Amino acid sequence: MTRRRALAALLAGVVAATAALPAPAQAANGTIGERETVCASDLFVRTQPVGAWMGTLYQGQTFLVEGPRSGGYVYGFAYGHINRRGWVQDGWFC
Protein backbone atom coordinates (compact mmCIF):
# COMPACT_ATOMS: atom_id res chain seq x y z
CA MET A 1 0.00 0.00 0.00
CA THR A 2 2.89 2.41 0.68
CA ARG A 3 4.16 2.07 -2.86
CA ARG A 4 0.71 2.87 -4.24
CA ARG A 5 0.44 6.01 -2.08
CA ALA A 6 3.88 7.18 -3.14
CA LEU A 7 2.99 6.71 -6.80
CA ALA A 8 -0.29 8.59 -6.30
CA ALA A 9 1.53 11.45 -4.55
CA LEU A 10 4.12 11.60 -7.33
CA LEU A 11 1.42 11.69 -9.98
CA ALA A 12 -0.47 14.43 -8.11
CA GLY A 13 2.74 16.48 -7.89
CA VAL A 14 3.40 16.12 -11.63
CA VAL A 15 -0.17 17.18 -12.46
CA ALA A 16 0.05 20.19 -10.11
CA ALA A 17 3.42 21.27 -11.57
CA THR A 18 2.13 20.95 -15.12
CA ALA A 19 -0.98 23.00 -14.34
CA ALA A 20 1.20 25.75 -12.82
CA LEU A 21 3.24 26.23 -16.02
CA PRO A 22 2.39 29.37 -18.00
CA ALA A 23 0.48 28.84 -21.22
CA PRO A 24 2.60 29.20 -24.35
CA ALA A 25 2.18 32.45 -26.30
CA GLN A 26 -0.31 32.12 -29.11
CA ALA A 27 0.65 33.79 -32.38
CA ALA A 28 -2.14 35.51 -34.27
CA ASN A 29 -2.99 36.45 -37.82
CA GLY A 30 -2.46 40.06 -38.79
CA THR A 31 -5.40 42.45 -38.91
CA ILE A 32 -5.58 44.61 -42.02
CA GLY A 33 -5.01 48.25 -41.10
CA GLU A 34 -3.17 47.40 -37.86
CA ARG A 35 0.52 47.80 -37.06
CA GLU A 36 1.28 44.36 -35.63
CA THR A 37 4.17 43.26 -33.43
CA VAL A 38 6.18 40.24 -34.56
CA CYS A 39 5.91 37.35 -32.07
CA ALA A 40 8.22 34.96 -33.94
CA SER A 41 11.97 35.07 -33.26
CA ASP A 42 12.41 36.13 -36.89
CA LEU A 43 10.13 36.70 -39.86
CA PHE A 44 11.33 37.00 -43.46
CA VAL A 45 10.09 39.88 -45.58
CA ARG A 46 9.75 38.83 -49.22
CA THR A 47 9.15 40.48 -52.60
CA GLN A 48 6.03 38.31 -53.10
CA PRO A 49 4.51 35.27 -51.36
CA VAL A 50 7.30 32.64 -51.23
CA GLY A 51 9.39 35.13 -53.25
CA ALA A 52 12.90 36.48 -52.88
CA TRP A 53 14.07 37.45 -49.38
CA MET A 54 14.61 41.18 -48.84
CA GLY A 55 15.04 41.39 -45.08
CA THR A 56 14.21 39.94 -41.68
CA LEU A 57 11.99 41.31 -38.96
CA TYR A 58 12.85 40.18 -35.43
CA GLN A 59 10.67 39.59 -32.37
CA GLY A 60 9.27 42.88 -31.11
CA GLN A 61 9.60 44.72 -34.44
CA THR A 62 6.48 45.85 -36.25
CA PHE A 63 4.68 45.34 -39.56
CA LEU A 64 1.72 47.39 -40.84
CA VAL A 65 -0.70 44.91 -42.41
CA GLU A 66 -2.12 46.60 -45.49
CA GLY A 67 -3.68 43.53 -47.15
CA PRO A 68 -4.30 41.44 -49.29
CA ARG A 69 -3.68 37.86 -48.16
CA SER A 70 -2.30 35.26 -50.53
CA GLY A 71 -1.33 31.66 -49.78
CA GLY A 72 -0.71 32.24 -46.07
CA TYR A 73 1.17 35.51 -46.67
CA VAL A 74 0.08 39.10 -46.03
CA TYR A 75 1.24 42.35 -47.68
CA GLY A 76 2.30 45.46 -45.81
CA PHE A 77 5.05 47.77 -44.59
CA ALA A 78 7.99 46.42 -42.56
CA TYR A 79 9.25 49.04 -40.09
CA GLY A 80 12.68 49.17 -38.50
CA HIS A 81 15.84 48.64 -40.50
CA ILE A 82 13.88 47.28 -43.52
CA ASN A 83 11.49 50.24 -44.03
CA ARG A 84 9.84 48.94 -47.18
CA ARG A 85 6.74 47.15 -48.37
CA GLY A 86 6.71 43.42 -48.83
CA TRP A 87 5.11 40.11 -47.91
CA VAL A 88 5.46 38.16 -44.65
CA GLN A 89 4.06 34.82 -43.59
CA ASP A 90 0.82 35.49 -41.72
CA GLY A 91 0.14 34.06 -38.26
CA TRP A 92 3.30 35.25 -36.49
CA PHE A 93 2.02 38.40 -34.77
CA CYS A 94 1.33 38.91 -31.06
N, C-alpha and C positions, 0 to 999 in steps of 0.2 A: 504494500500500500504506500510506503514512503516513496518509492520510485515513481509511482503514478502521480503523487502530489507534486513531486519535484518537476516532473514533465509538464504538468498542468500550470505550475507557477512560471516555468520558463516560457511556455507558450503565451501565457497572459502578458508577460513582460515584453515579448517580441511584438505582440499585437498593440500594446500600449505605446511602445517606442515608434512603431510604424505610423500610428495615428497621430503622433505628435510632430512628425516631419512636416515641413511646410510644403504646400502644393507647388508643383513646378509651374513656372510662368507659362502662360498660354499665349502664343503668338496670334495675331489677328490679321484679317485682310484689311487693306487700306480703304479708306473712305474717300471717294472723289470729292475734291474741294478742301480736304484737310491736310495739314502738314503733319505727317506721321513720324514717330520716332522709331528707329530701327532697333528691333529686339534681338536679332541674330548677331553673332559675333562679327560676321562680315556679310555683305550683300553686294553682289556684282551689279554694276550699272552697264547696260548694253545698248548698242545702236538700234536694235530691234529685238523682239522676243527670240531668245536663243541665238542672238546675233553676236557680233564682235564685242569684246570687253573694252570699256573705255574708262573704267575706274571702279573703286571699291568704297562703299559706305561701311562704316564700322558702328558697332553697338553704341547707341546714344546719339548718333548723327540723325539728320532729318531729311525727309523726302516729301515734297508736295505732290500729292496724287491728283493728277489732272484728268485722268481717264485716257483712253478707253482701256478695257481689259482684253487680252488676247492670249489664249493658251496658257493661262496661269501667270501671266505677266501683266504689269500695269505701267502706264506711261505717266511721266511727270518730271519734276525738277529736283535734281539732287543738289542739296546745299553742301556747304563745307568746302573742302579743297577741290571738289569736282566742279560745282557751279555750272551745270549744264543739264539740258533735258535728255532723258533717255528712258529705258525700260528696266524695271527690276522685277524679280520674282515676287509675286504677291503672297501674302500670308506670313510675313516676317516682321510685322510691326507690333509695337506694344499696345 
